[in-house]
Amino acid sequence: MLVLFALYYLMLLFVMVVTSLKSLDEIRTGSLLGIPKEFDFSAWKTAWSGVQCEGLRPYFWNSVLIAVPAVTISTIFGAFNGYVISQWRFKGSNLIFALMLFGCFVPFQVVILPMAILLGKMGIAGSIVGLIFVHVIYGIGFTTLFFRNYYISIPTELVKAALIDGAGFFRIFWSIFVPLSAPIVVVTVIWQFTQIWNGFLFGVSFSQAGTQPITVALNNIVNSTTGVKEYNVDMAAAIIAALPTLLVYVVAGKYFIRGLTAGLVKG
């Protein structure tokens, strides 16, 4: 059954790849699953650089400029939040964590209008900085949840021993928790990067010409109604847009699973 499901999903990727390597004439007359008679990479060049319309290249780098800082900042804040909530209990800490957890389940559509107003008042509407801010704020709830659930499994005896030795808040964090955080950092980075890179609603709502992420550009290419429908270009563009997240999971997928299960058992 697992093999059948794997083949089913991989078949979709196979169709995308072979279609992107065919000419339009071969697509119209050939088989959907057929291997290209002659490999044609012109569709990939068109999808990346563009001919009649702008290609994905500038939007790809926009997504990089958005994803890398947003992932880094939200991971750092999530680590500090998880550390405080799990190890330094204070009055109202459970309520704060509950509210942040509740924020994870707020639909994107609910925050669009208030977020647009806030970005306008801050003077960063329609900018790369504004999109980074949006993804950081929306991602902190998830990163806090991940780190809190992981850090709560670390024995409190380590913290007590460090306190006896005179270590303070930041020294305990950097010397004990950061070295133990590699598994959950991998989980958080993969999760956040995937959410941000594949995010469409925030990108189309809070960007403008010149700052749009790759998902918005992909939508524009696929839904373009000018001229002949170029299915090979559409497939190539979709693969280019999906490559970063695909590579992340191929390279670090096993670490993602390990990180998810690392904090399940306390002690």
Buried (B, 14 or more C-beta within 10 A) or exposed (E): EEEEEEEEEEEEEBEBEBBBBBBBEBBEEBEEEEEBEEEBEEBBBBBBEBEEEBBBBBBBEBBBBBBEBBBBBBBBBBBBBBBBBBBEEEEEEEEBBEEBBEBBEEEBEEBBEEBBEBBEEEEBBBBBBBBBBBBBBBBBBBBBBBBBBBBBBBEEEBBEEBEEEEBEEEEBBEEBBEEBBEBBBBBBBBBBBBBBBBBBBBBBBBBEEEBBBBBBBBBBBBEBEEEEEBBBBBBBBBBBBBEBBEEBEEEBEEBBEBBBEBBEEEE
